[in-house]
Amino acid sequence: MSGRRDDHRSGPLDRLLGERGKRQGPYSRGPSDRGAGKPRGRARFDLRNRLLIVGGTLGLCALALVGRAFYLQVIGNDFYRQQGDARALREIPIPTSRGMITDRNGEPLAVSTPVESIWGNPKELLKNPARLPELAAALGVPTDYLTRKLSQRSGKEFLYLKRRINPDEAHRILARKIPGVFSQREFRRFYPQGEAMAHVLGFTNIDDRGQEGLELAFDDWLRGKPGAKRVIRDGAGRIIENVDLVKSAEPGHDLTLTIDRRIQYLTYRELRRALLETGASSGSAVVLDVDTGEVLAMANLPTYNPNLLGSGNPDTHRNRAVTDVVEPGSTMKPITIAAALQSGRVTPNTIVDTRPGSMPNGRYRINDTHNYGVLTVTGVITKSSNVGAAKLALPLPNDYYYQFVKGFGYGRKPESGFPGESSGVLMPPDRWSGTTKATMSYGYGLSATPLQIAMAYAAMANGGKLIAPTFVRGQRNEPQQAMDPKVSAEVMRMMQTVTEPGGTAKAAAILGYHVAGKTGTARKFSGTGGYSNKYISLFAGVVPVKRPRFAMTVVISEPDPSMRGYYGGSVSGPVFRNVMDGALRLMDVAPDDIDTWLAAQSAAEAKRLKANGGKPSGPVLPIDAESVSENIEELPADLPPVAAGAVAPLGAGR
């Protein structure tokens, strides 16, 4: 019975152990030994408890892992999130375009175009040195140069390899699939007008920031504000997800200039032609709107191409019309005569005796190119008499004359807003010597920029109101009264005689329009205490006289006397005529000299009939400005020499 009860109570585990005991061989204990005596060898183990212990241990480990995972992902995840972000999450800039610059009619002068910049990860590239020659060839640089550049920045993860290139070229480089090479979008400035507008607009650097000209003056306005976004990059540096927009990009503001690109091109073209035909070294020209002071055109030579900065001479980057000063020569005489008229000492018909064509001035003499004899005040301008100008200026009080000249903008900056503009030189009376006022009367002993001279002539044409020039469309500066309007009208009528028969500027006459202007021929200062044998040829004028619209100054430096001479009338006058003739037609300005135009038409018709044998039909012959008058006095061939080191150059007044 007891045996059956024991068998009945045994479970599967007991049966398993019993079977194992039977298989242990002759040396194992049988069932009869169970419970007899003390156990020998190892103690009997409990498999159930062991399994429970192992299972509990594994459960605790699993619970610990779950708890740890919960802590890392929910409670204490900041540190690990930062570490993960540092390896995959990046904040990259969103490039933005620079504002467009247009002329007064909305034509583009400076635009930003999208380009690509190639960059690389030096750490990644240096791990693949076998691909560096291929990359160097694609970039167009020597392999050793690229290797050295990468080695110098081996601890960095970013290095520009080639910036602002054509997107097609960038795609060809990326198509090589060189590890560690990437691209990003940027913008590059493009100037459609090229050399013609270079000095006005200036240019931007590799980072698209203004460096010269109006690009620099209005850099804050034109430059946009880049945005930023967070992205996730993979191990190869590719963007696989846009996470967040940190800041939106703001494009730059557009800028509308007062420049008319058509007049600008005319000015540039005619100035270039003049330098080729006269052998001059440099030249500048400025065109202003008389009523508003707006700069319609401003050109300089030599120039440069702002689209290809690496190929030019940096010395050509400056805007000579704003930064370089010259002695104005005889273009100063209308201001001197205006001062004498406003003082009440003379009238346009007052007699001035210039005989014998010279007069003493301290240790030196003031000379005219001819002995003009007795002239009226008007004749002093017509003939450009240095002696006459000096005799009109000497009786004027020093302070009065100084303030009058300063009122036309000489000796102070034009306040146009253009970077680097010069104030010129106008010494106060307490620094004058005994000869200063006399030499100032015909344009020596002071200096001004071409822009300042154009401002002064615009003021004489605008009822004596001086307006600071502006390059921004819609901006209007307050005028300052520089002279009496009545005197202004008198001086305009006197300057008109300069371009008429008997004047010194036949080449500046424009068919159908009355032109008021003044020539100037000044010797260049040598820098050694005297004047050289090189000249500056000037012409400043206004057209039309009855309702003045444009004021223009042309300055040409160092013309070759053997080519077209060096007088302002013959060198700079034609530039004025050709530019203003085109501008008047472009702006549809009505002629104010119809009689001369009709007379020229009749003369041309008679010439055509004569060439056609008296028949009414035949080719129509063109009319040019020289057909207006046949007997205008020719300019003298030469000027007398100047003594070296002279304070007042002799006879360079026309």
SVG drawing of the C-alpha trace seen along z (x, -y; Angstrom):
<svg xmlns="http://www.w3.org/2000/svg" viewBox="-2 -151 63 154">
<polyline fill="none" stroke="black" stroke-width="0.4" points="0.0,0.0 2.7,-2.4 4.5,-1.7 1.4,-2.6 0.9,-5.8 4.4,-6.8 4.0,-6.1 0.7,-7.9 2.2,-11.0 5.2,-11.2 4.8,-13.8 6.4,-14.2 9.6,-15.6 9.9,-12.6 9.4,-10.2 12.0,-12.1 14.5,-11.8 13.6,-8.1 14.3,-7.4 17.6,-9.3 18.5,-7.1 17.8,-4.0 20.1,-5.0 23.1,-5.8 24.5,-2.2 25.6,0.2 27.1,-2.3 24.0,-4.4 21.7,-4.1 18.6,-2.2 15.2,-2.8 16.0,-0.6 18.8,-3.0 16.5,-6.0 16.4,-7.4 19.0,-4.9 21.9,-6.5 23.4,-10.0 23.8,-11.3 27.2,-11.0 28.7,-13.5 26.8,-16.5 23.6,-17.7 20.5,-17.2 19.4,-20.4 15.9,-21.8 15.3,-22.5 12.0,-24.2 13.6,-26.8 16.4,-27.4 14.0,-28.0 12.1,-30.4 15.2,-32.3 16.4,-32.5 13.0,-33.6 12.8,-36.2 16.2,-37.5 15.4,-37.9 12.1,-39.6 13.9,-42.1 16.4,-42.7 13.7,-43.3 11.9,-45.6 15.2,-47.5 15.7,-47.8 12.1,-49.1 12.6,-51.6 15.9,-52.7 14.4,-53.2 11.5,-55.1 13.9,-57.4 16.1,-58.0 13.2,-58.6 10.7,-60.5 12.3,-61.8 16.0,-62.4 16.1,-62.7 17.5,-66.3 21.1,-65.3 20.8,-62.5 18.6,-64.6 21.3,-67.2 23.9,-64.7 21.8,-63.2 21.0,-66.6 24.7,-67.5 25.4,-64.6 22.4,-64.9 20.5,-68.1 21.9,-71.2 20.8,-74.8 21.6,-76.1 21.1,-79.6 18.5,-80.3 20.2,-82.6 18.3,-85.6 18.7,-87.8 19.9,-91.4 17.5,-94.1 17.5,-95.0 18.8,-98.4 16.9,-100.0 17.2,-103.2 14.5,-105.9 12.5,-104.0 12.6,-100.7 15.3,-99.1 17.5,-96.7 21.0,-97.9 22.0,-95.4 20.3,-92.1 21.1,-89.0 21.1,-85.6 21.2,-82.2 24.5,-80.4 26.0,-77.4 28.9,-77.2 30.8,-73.9 31.9,-73.1 33.5,-70.1 34.1,-68.3 37.9,-68.2 37.6,-65.3 35.7,-63.2 37.8,-64.2 41.1,-63.4 39.8,-59.9 39.7,-59.4 43.0,-60.7 42.8,-58.7 39.8,-60.9 41.6,-64.2 43.3,-64.4 39.9,-63.9 38.3,-66.6 41.2,-69.0 40.8,-68.5 37.1,-69.2 37.7,-72.4 40.5,-73.5 43.2,-73.8 46.5,-71.8 46.2,-68.7 48.9,-69.8 47.1,-73.1 43.8,-71.3 45.6,-68.8 47.4,-71.6 44.2,-73.6 42.3,-70.6 45.2,-69.6 45.2,-73.1 41.5,-72.7 41.6,-69.0 39.8,-69.6 36.9,-71.4 33.8,-70.1 33.2,-72.9 35.4,-74.5 34.4,-76.4 36.0,-74.8 34.6,-77.0 32.1,-79.7 29.4,-81.3 29.7,-79.1 27.2,-78.2 24.7,-75.6 25.6,-73.3 29.3,-73.4 28.3,-72.6 26.2,-69.6 29.1,-68.2 31.3,-68.3 28.7,-66.7 28.0,-64.0 31.5,-62.6 30.0,-61.5 33.2,-62.3 32.6,-61.6 32.5,-64.9 31.6,-67.2 28.4,-69.2 26.8,-72.4 24.7,-75.2 22.6,-78.0 24.0,-81.5 23.4,-84.7 25.7,-86.6 25.4,-90.2 25.2,-90.8 25.4,-94.2 23.8,-94.3 25.3,-97.7 28.8,-96.5 31.5,-99.2 29.1,-102.0 27.6,-102.0 30.5,-100.6 31.6,-103.8 28.0,-104.7 26.9,-101.3 30.2,-99.9 30.2,-96.2 29.8,-93.6 32.3,-91.2 32.3,-87.4 29.8,-87.6 27.5,-89.9 28.2,-93.0 28.6,-96.4 32.2,-97.6 32.0,-100.6 29.6,-103.1 25.9,-103.0 26.2,-99.3 28.2,-100.5 26.1,-103.6 22.8,-101.7 24.2,-98.3 21.9,-98.2 18.8,-98.9 19.8,-96.5 21.1,-93.6 18.4,-91.2 18.3,-89.4 19.1,-85.6 16.8,-83.2 17.6,-79.9 16.1,-76.4 16.8,-73.2 17.4,-70.1 18.5,-66.5 21.5,-65.4 22.5,-61.8 26.1,-60.5 26.9,-61.7 25.8,-65.2 22.6,-65.1 19.4,-66.7 16.9,-64.0 14.3,-66.1 13.4,-69.7 12.7,-70.0 11.8,-73.6 11.9,-77.1 13.8,-79.2 13.6,-82.5 12.2,-83.4 14.5,-85.0 13.8,-88.7 14.9,-89.7 16.6,-93.1 14.7,-96.2 14.8,-97.4 16.4,-100.8 15.3,-103.1 18.0,-105.6 17.7,-108.9 20.0,-107.6 18.6,-107.2 20.5,-104.3 20.1,-105.7 21.7,-109.1 24.3,-107.2 25.2,-105.1 25.4,-108.2 27.7,-109.9 29.9,-106.8 30.1,-106.3 30.9,-110.0 33.5,-110.2 35.2,-107.1 35.2,-108.4 36.8,-111.7 39.6,-109.9 40.3,-107.9 40.3,-110.9 42.3,-113.2 44.7,-110.7 43.7,-111.8 44.6,-109.7 41.2,-110.0 37.9,-111.8 34.7,-112.4 31.3,-113.7 28.2,-114.5 24.6,-115.3 22.2,-116.8 18.5,-117.7 18.4,-121.4 15.0,-121.5 15.6,-118.6 19.3,-118.1 18.9,-114.5 22.0,-112.8 20.9,-111.6 24.3,-110.3 27.9,-110.0 30.7,-108.4 34.4,-108.0 37.3,-106.6 39.3,-104.5 36.7,-102.1 36.3,-98.4 33.9,-95.6 32.1,-94.9 31.2,-91.4 34.9,-90.5 36.6,-92.2 39.7,-90.0 40.8,-91.3 40.9,-95.0 43.2,-97.5 42.0,-98.5 43.0,-102.1 40.1,-102.3 37.5,-101.6 37.2,-105.2 34.5,-107.5 36.7,-110.4 33.6,-112.6 33.0,-112.6 36.4,-111.9 39.0,-113.6 39.5,-117.4 40.7,-119.7 41.3,-123.4 38.2,-124.6 40.0,-127.0 37.8,-129.4 34.6,-127.6 35.0,-129.8 34.6,-133.1 30.7,-133.1 30.7,-132.8 33.2,-135.7 31.2,-137.8 28.0,-136.9 29.6,-138.1 30.6,-141.4 27.0,-141.8 25.3,-141.1 27.6,-143.5 26.1,-146.3 29.5,-147.5 29.0,-146.5 26.3,-145.6 26.6,-143.3 27.5,-146.3 30.1,-147.8 33.4,-148.4 36.5,-146.4 39.8,-147.4 42.0,-144.3 44.8,-146.0 47.5,-144.9 46.3,-141.4 48.2,-141.1 48.5,-142.6 50.8,-142.2 49.9,-139.9 52.6,-140.0 55.8,-138.7 54.0,-137.1 51.7,-138.3 48.2,-137.3 48.0,-136.8 45.2,-136.4 45.7,-134.3 45.1,-137.5 44.9,-141.2 41.1,-141.6 41.3,-145.3 38.2,-146.9 35.4,-144.5 32.0,-144.6 31.4,-142.4 29.6,-140.1 32.6,-140.1 34.8,-138.9 32.9,-135.7 32.5,-135.5 36.3,-135.8 37.3,-134.1 39.6,-137.0 41.7,-136.2 42.6,-139.8 39.0,-140.9 38.0,-138.4 40.8,-139.5 39.9,-143.2 36.3,-142.4 37.2,-140.4 39.9,-142.6 37.6,-145.4 35.3,-143.0 35.7,-142.6 37.6,-139.4 34.9,-138.0 32.1,-138.8 33.8,-137.1 34.7,-134.1 31.2,-133.6 29.7,-134.1 31.9,-131.3 31.2,-129.1 27.5,-129.6 27.8,-127.6 29.0,-124.6 32.8,-125.0 34.9,-124.0 32.2,-121.7 30.9,-118.3 28.0,-118.0 26.1,-115.9 24.9,-113.5 25.3,-110.5 27.9,-108.9 30.8,-107.3 34.1,-109.2 32.9,-112.4 35.4,-115.2 34.8,-118.8 37.5,-120.3 39.7,-123.2 38.5,-126.8 40.8,-128.6 39.3,-131.2 40.5,-134.9 42.8,-134.8 44.9,-132.3 45.0,-134.2 48.2,-135.7 48.3,-138.9 47.7,-137.0 45.1,-134.5 41.9,-136.4 43.1,-137.4 44.0,-133.8 40.8,-132.5 38.8,-134.7 39.7,-132.6 39.9,-129.2 43.2,-128.7 44.0,-128.6 40.9,-126.5 39.8,-123.0 36.5,-121.2 35.1,-117.9 33.2,-117.6 30.1,-117.1 30.6,-120.4 31.1,-122.3 27.9,-120.7 26.0,-121.7 27.2,-125.3 26.0,-125.6 22.7,-124.0 22.3,-126.6 22.9,-129.4 20.3,-127.9 17.8,-127.4 17.3,-131.0 20.4,-130.9 19.1,-128.0 21.7,-125.5 20.3,-122.0 22.3,-119.1 22.5,-116.3 20.8,-113.0 21.0,-109.5 17.7,-108.2 14.5,-108.7 11.9,-110.6 14.4,-112.2 14.3,-116.0 16.8,-118.2 15.9,-121.7 17.4,-124.4 19.6,-127.2 19.6,-130.6 23.1,-131.2 22.5,-134.4 19.8,-136.8 17.4,-135.3 17.8,-138.4 21.6,-138.1 21.2,-134.4 19.2,-135.2 21.8,-137.8 24.7,-135.4 22.8,-132.7 22.4,-135.2 26.1,-136.1 27.1,-132.4 24.9,-131.8 27.4,-134.0 30.1,-131.4 28.5,-128.9 27.5,-131.5 29.6,-133.1 32.6,-134.8 32.6,-132.5 35.1,-129.9 32.8,-126.9 31.5,-126.5 31.8,-122.7 29.3,-122.7 26.4,-124.3 23.3,-122.2 21.0,-122.8 17.6,-124.1 18.6,-124.9 20.3,-127.8 23.2,-126.6 24.8,-128.5 28.2,-127.3 31.8,-128.0 35.0,-126.4 38.0,-125.9 41.6,-125.0 43.8,-124.5 47.4,-123.4 47.9,-120.4 49.8,-120.9 53.0,-119.1 53.4,-118.3 56.8,-119.9 55.7,-123.5 54.7,-124.5 52.5,-123.6 53.4,-121.1 52.9,-121.3 49.9,-118.9 46.4,-120.3 42.9,-119.6 40.2,-120.5 36.7,-121.4 33.3,-122.4 30.3,-123.1 27.0,-124.1 23.2,-124.3 20.5,-123.6 18.1,-124.9 18.6,-128.5 15.0,-129.6 13.7,-126.7 16.9,-125.0 16.6,-121.2 20.1,-119.8 23.4,-120.9 26.5,-119.0 30.2,-119.1 32.9,-117.4 36.5,-117.1 39.2,-115.5 42.7,-115.1 46.0,-115.3 44.8,-115.4 47.5,-115.1 47.9,-118.6 48.9,-117.1 45.6,-115.3 42.8,-117.8 44.5,-120.4 43.9,-120.9 41.3,-123.7 38.1,-122.9 36.0,-124.0 37.6,-121.6 38.2,-118.7 35.3,-118.6 32.8,-120.7 31.9,-117.9 31.2,-115.5 28.7,-118.0 27.0,-118.6 26.6,-114.9 25.3,-113.8 22.9,-116.7 21.6,-116.4 20.7,-112.8 19.3,-113.6 17.1,-116.4 15.5,-114.1 15.2,-111.2 13.4,-113.5 11.4,-115.2 12.5,-118.7 11.1,-121.3 13.6,-123.4 14.0,-127.0 15.9,-128.2 13.4,-127.5 14.7,-130.3 18.2,-128.8 16.7,-125.4 14.6,-126.7 17.5,-128.6 19.6,-125.4 16.8,-123.5 16.6,-126.0 20.4,-125.9 20.3,-122.2 17.5,-122.2 19.4,-124.7 22.5,-122.5 20.5,-119.5 19.0,-121.2 22.4,-122.4 23.8,-118.9 20.8,-117.5 21.1,-120.0 18.3,-122.2 15.7,-119.4 13.3,-119.2 13.9,-115.5 17.0,-113.9 18.7,-112.6 18.1,-114.5 21.4,-115.7 21.8,-115.5 22.0,-118.7 24.8,-119.0 25.5,-121.7 28.4,-123.1 26.0,-124.1 24.4,-126.6 27.1,-129.2 29.9,-129.2 32.1,-131.9 32.6,-131.2 36.0,-132.3 38.5,-129.4 40.3,-128.6 44.0,-129.7 46.5,-127.1 48.7,-127.3 49.2,-129.0 52.4,-130.8 54.7,-128.8 54.6,-129.0 57.5,-129.7 58.3,-126.7 57.1,-127.1 54.7,-129.9 52.0,-130.5 49.5,-131.6 49.8,-129.8 49.8,-132.1 47.3,-132.1 45.5,-128.9 42.0,-130.3 39.9,-129.2"/>
</svg>
